[in-house]
Amino acid sequence: MNNSRRKNLSDVIRMLRSAYSMTETACDAEEDALDRIPDNLQGTDRYGQSEEAIDNLNEALDKIDDAISCIEEAIQQ
């Protein structure tokens, strides 16, 4: 891989790290909101939707992290 492509991929990694941070912030905020839901509302649709959103955001974080790792490995080739 030439230096130009390595630089472009390094830029992609920086963008993915930014996306990771933004997604993590959103996930943390959703978790905080979920924690503030009163006990008597924990079985509601809203509670379930919030749990599902958190699960999806955590999955997205895992995939972003995997993408960063794959790109880093490609750069080292």
C-alpha positions in Angstrom: 0.0 0.0 0.0 1.4 3.4 -0.9 1.6 6.4 1.4 -1.3 8.2 -0.2 -3.7 5.3 0.5 -2.3 4.9 4.0 -3.0 8.6 4.7 -6.5 8.3 3.3 -7.2 5.3 5.5 -5.7 7.1 8.5 -8.2 9.9 7.8 -11.0 7.3 7.8 -9.8 6.0 11.1 -10.0 9.5 12.6 -13.5 9.9 11.3 -14.6 6.5 12.7 -13.1 7.4 16.1 -15.1 10.6 16.0 -18.3 8.6 15.0 -17.5 6.2 17.9 -17.2 9.0 20.4 -20.5 10.6 19.2 -22.3 7.2 19.3 -20.9 6.5 22.7 -22.2 9.8 24.0 -25.7 9.1 22.6 -25.6 5.6 24.2 -24.5 7.0 27.6 -27.3 9.6 27.4 -29.9 6.9 26.6 -28.6 4.7 29.4 -28.9 7.7 31.8 -32.5 8.3 30.6 -33.3 4.7 31.1 -31.9 4.7 34.6 -34.2 7.6 35.5 -37.4 5.8 34.5 -39.4 5.1 37.6 -39.8 1.5 38.7 -43.5 1.5 37.9 -42.8 2.3 34.3 -40.1 -0.2 33.6 -42.5 -2.7 31.9 -43.7 -0.1 29.4 -43.2 0.1 25.6 -41.0 3.2 26.1 -38.7 1.3 28.5 -38.4 -1.5 26.0 -37.7 0.9 23.2 -35.0 2.5 25.2 -33.4 -0.8 26.0 -33.5 -1.8 22.4 -31.9 1.5 21.4 -29.1 0.9 23.9 -28.5 -2.6 22.6 -28.4 -1.3 19.0 -26.0 1.5 19.9 -23.7 -0.9 21.7 -23.7 -3.2 18.7 -22.8 -0.2 16.5 -19.9 0.7 18.8 -18.6 -2.9 18.5 -18.9 -2.7 14.7 -17.1 0.7 14.5 -14.4 -0.7 16.7 -14.1 -3.7 14.4 -13.9 -1.5 11.3 -11.1 0.6 12.9 -9.2 -2.6 13.7 -9.6 -4.0 10.2 -8.4 -0.7 8.6 -5.4 -0.5 11.0 -4.4 -4.1 9.9 -4.8 -3.2 6.2 -2.5 -0.1 6.7 0.2 -2.3 8.2 0.3 -4.7 5.2 
